[in-house]
Amino acid sequence: LVLIGVFVGLATGNLWIYPKGIAQGWDTTLAHLPYYSLRKKMINFLETEKIPLTDVGTVFPNIGPLEIYELNGESEGFVRKDFVHNPYIFYSTVFNDFSDEELVTLEKNWLVKQRYAAFGIEVVLYRNPNIGSIEPK
């Protein structure tokens, strides 16, 4: 019985999604796979809304020019999160670099501009409520 339990745990472990606030070794499981299409969908949304990536703060692994991650020649990219100066914050459940306090702040005080989810993974674009009405450039 124990052996069956161990086998089931190993077989399904790649599909487990931990609750927000609990760090998960995303790069060691297959659970992160939906993230890449969601990330692309969010980047397309930003382009459609004419929101520059430099207005969007985030964390590793998204900081820096898109060229680093997509090999597409794009020099524009996301910037490091700064809750005071960033008009927008890009958050995903695969990021482990947001503190519990920051997650509470985003959920309670910031406005959700766009949210995409698939297979337990979500990406969210939050708008900073302390920076006036942000119009596309």
JOCOR-V812880 format. One record per backbone hydrogen bond with DSSP energy under -1.0 kcal/mol. NH is the residue of the N-H (numbers start at 1). CO is the residue of the C=O. If there is no record, write none. Layout:
# JOCOR-V812880
<<NH | CO> <NH | CO>>
This chain:
# JOCOR-V812880
<<5 | 1> <6 | 2> <7 | 3> <8 | 4> <9 | 5> <10 | 6> <11 | 7> <12 | 8> <13 | 9> <15 | 12> <22 | 19> <26 | 24> <28 | 25> <29 | 26> <33 | 30> <35 | 32> <38 | 34> <39 | 35> <40 | 36> <41 | 37> <42 | 38> <43 | 39> <44 | 40> <45 | 41> <46 | 42> <47 | 43> <48 | 44> <49 | 45> <51 | 46> <55 | 52> <56 | 53> <57 | 88> <58 | 79> <62 | 59> <64 | 78> <66 | 76> <67 | 74> <68 | 65> <70 | 66> <71 | 67> <79 | 56> <81 | 58> <86 | 82> <88 | 55> <89 | 126> <90 | 57> <91 | 124> <93 | 122> <95 | 92> <103 | 99> <104 | 100> <105 | 101> <106 | 102> <107 | 103> <108 | 104> <109 | 105> <110 | 106> <111 | 127> <113 | 125> <114 | 125> <116 | 123> <118 | 121> <121 | 118> <123 | 116> <124 | 91> <125 | 114> <126 | 89> <127 | 111> <128 | 87> <137 | 50>>
